[in-house]
Amino acid sequence: MSLLEHLQTIRDLRTQPEYPLWVVLLLVVMGTMSGCTGYRPLADFVARHQTELLSLLSLPQHRLPSLSTLRRIMVRVNFESFTQAFNAWAYEQFVPTPGEQLATDGKSIKASVRDYDQSYQDFVSVVSAFSVAQGVVVGLETMRHQQTSEIKTVEVLLETLQLKGVCFSLDALHTQKNSGANY
């Protein structure tokens, strides 16, 4: 299946969407792959490529989502569903070969921060496995800050990927003496 087909499997819980969810998610993936790391750069990317994308995707709309629409939709996206769809696509397209180097790292998703005024904020992070040779992320796992740790999330990601014979690089965080990790 293509990335587009995988994105179309994500359930859209909105009642009257102006744009299909897969369109917004595809724009976010394309923008991110082009170096857009925030909503404003993403909206600029969409505006810059709007004519070509509308034509290429054969969309009935006359314009693509604006900054406010992208933000409003993305803060409500089910990260777990998106992660599963992305992982299924990446697993089909970018299977690491034995001896390949994979770098793992976790990054928080700024738009997901809750309880700003609390000393222990709640937010969602994404832990990724990046193929150095292929230059792509081959797996993602989401993590809610107050519910689990990056160490446990990496363990889940590695279990999900089921890769043998590859070389992982991990943050120093994963060198804890009693972590129980069995990489």
C-alpha positions, -999 to +999 in steps of 0.1 A: +000+000+000+011+036-006+015+062+021-017+077+009-036+045+013-022+040+048-032+075+058-067+069+045-071+041+070-069+065+099-104+071+113-116+107+111-137+115+142-147+150+129-184+154+121-183+178+092-148+179+078-140+205+051-109+185+041-104+147+044-080+138+072-057+120+049-051+152+029-041+171+061-018+143+072-002+140+038+005+177+038+021+174+072+042+145+062+053+162+029+060+195+047+080+178+074+100+159+049+108+193+033+121+207+065+090+224+079+091+219+116+062+242+128+027+252+118+038+285+101+065+269+079+040+241+071+013+266+061+039+284+039+048+251+023+011+243+016+005+278+001+036+276-020+027+242-035-011+246-035-017+247-073+004+216-080-009+196-050-046+203-059-039+191-094-018+162-085-041+149-058-073+156-079-090+172-049-124+189-054-115+218-032-102+251-047-077+256-020-058+237+007-061+241+045-048+273+061-025+277+091-055+278+115-071+247+099-039+227+100-034+235+136-070+228+146-069+194+129-035+184+141-041+190+178-070+165+176-052+138+156-050+104+173-012+100+174-014+063+180-035+057+148-012+080+128+019+061+142+004+027+133-004+038+097+031+054+093+048+023+107+029+000+084+039+021+054+076+024+065+078-013+072+067-021+037+089+005+020+121+008+040+131-025+056+166-021+071+192-046+060+215-066+083+243-043+095+224-011+088+227+016+114+196+030+131+195+060+154+168+063+180+157+095+196+127+110+213+112+145+206+082+161+223+053+175+202+050+211+212+013+214+203+004+185+227+015+203+259-012+204+286-011+219+321+013+247+311+012+262+345+021+230+364+056+220+373+051+186+357+035+192+323+018+165+303+027+162+266+031+136+239+065+127+225+075+106+195+104+082+196+117+074+162+141+049+146+160+066+118+179+046+091+212+064+085+218+046+052+183+053+038+179+087+053+143+079+065+125+071+097+116+034+097+095+034+128+077+056+153+063+051+188+042+076+207+047+083+244+026+103+269+050+120+293+031+113+325+024+077+317+057+062+306+093+069+300+115+071+269+133+040+279+101+019+280+089+035+247+122+026+230+117-010+242+082-011+227+095+004+194+123-022+191+098-050+199+074-036+173+101-034+146+114-069+152+147-061+135+176-085+136+212-078+128+210-040+127+230-016+149+211+008+171+225+040+186+207+052+217+209+083+239+230+080+271+197+079+289+195+042+279+227+032+297+211+030+331+224+002+352+190-014+362+169-005+332+162-042+324+165-034+287+175-063+265+185-047+232 
